[in-house]
Amino acid sequence: MLSRVTHVARTLQTQAANYLRASATATAAKQRNPMPDLPVAVFYAGGPVELYQLVDWLPVLEHLDRTLPLVIVCTRADGARAVMDATDLPVRLAKGAPDLEALVAAGVRGVLYVNHLERNFRMLRFAGPVHIYLGHGESDKDSSVSNQNKAYDRVFVAGQAGRDRLSGALRGFDATTRAPMVGRPQLDHARAGAPEWPRDDRVRVLYAPTWEGDRPSMSYGSLPTHGVALVRSLLRDGGFRVIYRPHPRSGTVSSAHRRADGEIRALLADTDHLVDVSDYGWQPAFADVCITDVSSVAYDWLATGKPLLVTQPANDLASVPPTAFLELAPRLHVEQAPDAVSVVRSVMTGMPSGWGELVEHYFGDVSPGAATERFESAIAAALSS
């Protein structure tokens, strides 16, 4: 693990830099876009490391902004600058409580949240706007049933599985009324970034491990346990082109994950394969099969109906709930990783019986445009409640 002293030093350095750049960043944001009238705010309290959680929603939010004005409210200068680089939506930096009060008083109708950061409560204290939790992906992780969900007026879920998950875990939470089912609208929006690979007889494999987690119950990451061995297996065979997509936080707390990430990058350092650090979104349409961990990527891939392998965490302390998805999805165990080719070929011949019904349970109607329509209708209904 990174030493605590190093972590504290980096944190203090970041805080100091954000303090010094706050006024200039706030001014730059105001000069770039005017504040829309009666907007819905997207509250983003993270920094560049968590930006992927917001980027995941940007195509959906930019489409929503055509009919419902949005403003992204940030609390950190580095976060605000990263957001301004990622989207043309209006951005505001709230340096403290007075800034937030002024924004809300100006007529913010609702607030959307993409994560459960503790700093969300700086905005949640305002009772006037409708507070809507979006999250950043369908998942059976412990974080998907956080008791923090109770703080929001609405908690959007992808389908019946998400609603059942909340009902079963949270005391006194009426998921039927507070958890609208909106599907996965991200899948309705095409994303640029795919490599210009000619189609040949090789199978395109997306390996997208999650990060190591910040506690044992969330240690789903497979990089050091499965990753190097499975990539070596795919390369030895020669019948595969590998797209390796490391999680943006991989290696932030674990030296073993950092070393494994470096080793995989070195293995794939040629034009036949790709170390993918681009925005997420084009990969489900481009790749043929996915190997991932217990993470939102697994659920996004589920909606495609394509072959999928989910790694079995090597850490026995990792919380793997007995859900319909994890019980049916083919698993890749540590001892199978050196011969991952044979496991991949087995799922290429067909997924288990009931896979289509599972997609419906988790996402509802996945036909093009259906989720976007449900999402925007749910936003409108929440704002009028």
Summary of the structure (lengths in Angstrom):
residues: 385
radius of gyration: 21.1
end to end distance: 46.9
largest distance: 61.8
contacts: 1249
relative contact order: 0.12
helix: 47%
strand: 12%
